[in-house]
Amino acid sequence: MLKAIDTVFQGLYAAPHSLPRRLQRLGYESAFFSGGDLSFVGMRDWLHSLGFDHLEGSEYTGYATEPRFHFNTVQDRTLYRRVLGWLDERGSSRPAVLVISTLSTHIPFLDPETGSPSAERVFRYADRVLGEFLDGLEQRRYFDHGVVLITGDHREMTPVRSGEIERFRLTAPARVPLVAIGHSIPSGTIRREIFQQADIPASIEALVAPAACFSDRQRNLFGPVPTEA
């Protein structure tokens, strides 16, 4: 019998078309940063199997004196500052793709700055420090060539509200937003088509490669006319 920890990523190890592997073929370095514990449900082993060159979680020695929250995580601002520092220190001309997993907005919704148990305070905090991070990228001229995607791994872990069901019908439990920021992304564009997280790796490859291969179950997030999955 498989242990519970073995089933979390069952069938998803060593994916040949993972985001790191797609971009490694184009010369990209790949890194995954989290403010939380990467040993949780075997995440580190899974991420390693996907081909990330650099993995870093709450064990980073620079976090030794930082306050900790759920999942032994450091707050988002601390994580973002670490990522900016890593970009400053890497000393490589290779392009890079980074995945940053933040956890301050995960339940139980404790504001990292005040300790207040308030979802509103938590999300206002998250918006503010994300803005600081984007400003830091702008100062480093990241957006001369780079794009930032912001999304979630799943909907809030609470019962679906009646208003969500009225607006989104059967898709309500699976809805998460995605925001794309970059000079190559037309400002103010809103797309209401349904996409999926599995569209992201091929769509990013399509942004930076002469050609990209999509399966018949994928759409291009950035194409002038979205493909049908």
C-alpha positions as CSV (number, residue, x, y, z in Angstrom):
1,M,0.0,0.0,0.0
2,L,1.3,3.5,-0.9
3,K,1.8,5.9,2.0
4,A,-0.2,9.1,1.8
5,I,2.9,11.1,1.1
6,D,3.6,8.9,-1.9
7,T,0.3,9.6,-3.5
8,V,0.3,13.4,-3.5
9,F,2.3,13.7,-6.7
10,Q,1.7,10.2,-8.0
11,G,2.0,10.2,-11.8
12,L,3.6,13.6,-11.8
13,Y,7.2,12.8,-11.1
14,A,9.9,13.5,-13.8
15,A,7.4,15.0,-16.2
16,P,9.2,15.3,-19.5
17,H,7.4,18.6,-20.5
18,S,7.7,20.4,-17.2
19,L,8.4,24.1,-17.2
20,P,12.1,23.7,-16.2
21,R,12.7,21.1,-18.9
22,R,11.0,23.0,-21.6
23,L,13.2,26.1,-20.9
24,Q,16.4,24.2,-20.2
25,R,16.4,23.2,-23.8
26,L,16.5,27.0,-24.6
27,G,19.4,27.7,-22.2
28,Y,17.4,28.8,-19.2
29,E,18.3,28.3,-15.5
30,S,15.4,27.4,-13.3
31,A,14.8,28.0,-9.6
32,F,12.0,27.4,-7.2
33,F,11.6,29.5,-4.0
34,S,9.2,29.0,-1.2
35,G,9.0,30.6,2.3
36,G,7.8,27.3,3.6
37,D,9.1,23.8,4.3
38,L,9.8,21.9,1.1
39,S,9.8,18.6,3.0
40,F,6.0,18.9,3.3
41,V,4.2,16.1,1.4
42,G,7.5,15.3,-0.4
43,M,7.5,18.5,-2.4
44,R,11.3,18.8,-2.6
45,D,11.7,15.4,-4.2
46,W,8.9,16.1,-6.7
47,L,10.4,19.5,-7.6
48,H,13.8,18.0,-8.0
49,S,12.3,15.4,-10.4
50,L,10.9,18.2,-12.5
51,G,14.3,19.4,-13.3
52,F,14.7,22.6,-11.3
53,D,18.3,23.7,-11.0
54,H,17.9,25.4,-7.7
55,L,15.4,24.6,-4.8
56,E,15.1,26.8,-1.7
57,G,12.6,26.7,1.1
58,S,12.4,27.8,4.7
59,E,15.7,26.1,5.5
60,Y,17.6,28.9,3.9
61,T,20.2,30.1,6.4
62,G,19.4,33.7,5.9
63,Y,16.0,33.1,7.5
64,A,17.4,31.9,10.7
65,T,16.3,34.9,12.8
66,E,13.0,35.5,10.9
67,P,9.6,35.0,12.5
68,R,7.8,31.9,11.4
69,F,4.2,31.2,10.6
70,H,2.1,28.2,9.5
71,F,4.1,25.6,7.5
72,N,7.2,27.1,9.3
73,T,7.1,29.8,6.6
74,V,8.6,33.2,6.6
75,Q,6.4,36.1,5.5
76,D,6.0,37.1,1.9
77,R,8.1,40.3,2.2
78,T,11.1,38.3,3.5
79,L,10.8,35.8,0.6
80,Y,10.6,38.5,-2.0
81,R,13.6,40.2,-0.7
82,R,15.5,36.9,-0.8
83,V,14.6,36.4,-4.4
84,L,15.7,39.9,-5.4
85,G,19.0,39.2,-3.5
86,W,19.4,36.0,-5.4
87,L,18.9,37.7,-8.7
88,D,21.5,40.3,-7.7
89,E,24.0,37.7,-6.6
90,R,23.7,35.0,-9.3
91,G,26.3,36.5,-11.6
92,S,25.1,34.7,-14.7
93,S,24.1,35.9,-18.1
94,R,21.8,33.0,-18.7
95,P,18.1,33.8,-18.7
96,A,16.2,32.4,-15.8
97,V,12.7,31.2,-15.0
98,L,11.7,31.5,-11.3
99,V,8.7,30.0,-9.5
100,I,8.0,31.7,-6.2
101,S,5.5,30.0,-3.8
102,T,4.1,32.4,-1.2
103,L,2.1,31.2,1.8
104,S,1.1,34.3,3.8
105,T,-2.4,34.2,2.2
106,H,-3.0,30.6,3.2
107,I,-5.5,29.8,5.9
108,P,-5.6,30.5,8.9
109,F,-5.2,34.1,7.5
110,L,-2.9,35.7,10.1
111,D,-1.6,39.1,9.2
112,P,2.2,38.7,9.4
113,E,2.7,42.3,10.6
114,T,0.1,42.5,13.3
115,G,-0.8,38.9,14.1
116,S,-4.5,39.8,13.5
117,P,-6.7,36.9,12.3
118,S,-8.2,38.8,9.4
119,A,-8.4,37.7,5.8
120,E,-8.8,41.3,4.7
121,R,-5.6,42.4,6.5
122,V,-3.7,39.4,5.1
123,F,-4.7,40.1,1.5
124,R,-4.0,43.8,1.8
125,Y,-0.6,42.9,3.2
126,A,0.0,40.5,0.3
127,D,-0.9,43.1,-2.3
128,R,1.3,45.7,-0.7
129,V,4.5,43.5,-0.5
130,L,3.9,42.1,-4.0
131,G,3.9,45.7,-5.2
132,E,7.2,46.2,-3.5
133,F,8.6,43.1,-5.2
134,L,7.4,44.3,-8.6
135,D,9.0,47.7,-8.0
136,G,12.2,45.9,-7.2
137,L,12.0,44.0,-10.5
138,E,11.3,47.3,-12.3
139,Q,14.4,48.9,-10.7
140,R,16.5,46.0,-12.0
141,R,15.1,46.4,-15.5
142,Y,13.5,43.0,-15.4
143,F,10.6,44.1,-17.4
144,D,12.8,45.0,-20.4
145,H,12.4,41.4,-21.3
146,G,10.7,39.6,-18.5
147,V,7.1,38.6,-17.6
148,V,5.5,37.9,-14.2
149,L,2.6,35.6,-13.9
150,I,0.5,35.6,-10.6
151,T,-1.9,32.8,-9.9
152,G,-2.9,30.3,-7.2
153,D,-2.8,26.6,-6.8
154,H,-6.4,26.3,-5.8
155,R,-9.4,28.2,-4.6
156,E,-9.7,29.3,-1.0
157,M,-10.2,26.2,1.3
158,T,-13.7,27.3,2.5
159,P,-17.2,26.4,1.3
160,V,-18.2,27.8,-2.1
161,R,-20.4,30.8,-1.6
162,S,-23.8,31.2,-3.3
163,G,-22.6,34.3,-5.2
164,E,-19.7,32.3,-6.7
165,I,-22.1,29.6,-7.9
166,E,-24.5,32.1,-9.4
167,R,-21.6,33.8,-11.3
168,F,-19.4,30.8,-12.3
169,R,-21.9,27.8,-12.1
170,L,-20.2,24.4,-12.1
171,T,-16.7,25.9,-12.5
172,A,-16.9,27.8,-9.2
173,P,-14.9,25.3,-7.0
174,A,-12.0,25.3,-9.5
175,R,-11.7,29.0,-10.3
176,V,-8.4,30.8,-9.6
177,P,-7.3,34.2,-11.1
178,L,-4.2,34.7,-13.3
179,V,-2.5,38.0,-13.8
180,A,0.2,38.6,-16.4
181,I,2.5,41.6,-16.2
182,G,5.1,42.6,-18.7
183,H,5.8,45.1,-21.5
184,S,4.8,42.5,-24.0
185,I,1.4,42.1,-22.4
186,P,-1.2,44.7,-23.6
187,S,-2.2,46.8,-20.6
188,G,-5.7,46.4,-19.4
189,T,-6.5,43.3,-21.4
190,I,-9.0,41.0,-19.7
191,R,-9.6,37.5,-21.1
192,R,-12.7,35.7,-19.9
193,E,-12.0,32.4,-21.6
194,I,-11.4,29.4,-19.4
195,F,-7.8,28.4,-19.2
196,Q,-6.0,25.8,-17.0
197,Q,-2.8,25.7,-15.1
198,A,-1.5,23.0,-17.4
199,D,-1.5,25.7,-20.2
200,I,1.2,27.7,-18.5
201,P,4.4,25.8,-19.3
202,A,3.7,25.6,-23.1
203,S,2.5,29.2,-23.1
204,I,5.7,30.5,-21.5
205,E,7.7,28.4,-23.9
206,A,5.8,30.0,-26.8
207,L,6.8,33.5,-25.5
208,V,10.5,32.8,-25.7
209,A,11.0,30.0,-28.3
210,P,10.8,30.1,-32.1
211,A,8.2,27.4,-31.8
212,A,6.3,25.6,-29.1
213,C,4.4,22.3,-29.0
214,F,0.9,22.2,-27.5
215,S,-1.1,19.1,-26.9
216,D,-4.7,18.9,-27.9
217,R,-5.7,19.7,-24.3
218,Q,-3.8,22.9,-24.0
219,R,-4.4,26.6,-24.9
220,N,-1.9,29.4,-25.5
221,L,-2.4,32.0,-22.9
222,F,-0.6,34.7,-24.9
223,G,-1.6,34.0,-28.5
224,P,-3.4,36.8,-30.4
225,V,-6.3,34.4,-30.7
226,P,-6.5,31.9,-27.8
227,T,-6.5,28.3,-29.0
228,E,-9.3,26.0,-28.0
229,A,-8.4,23.2,-25.7
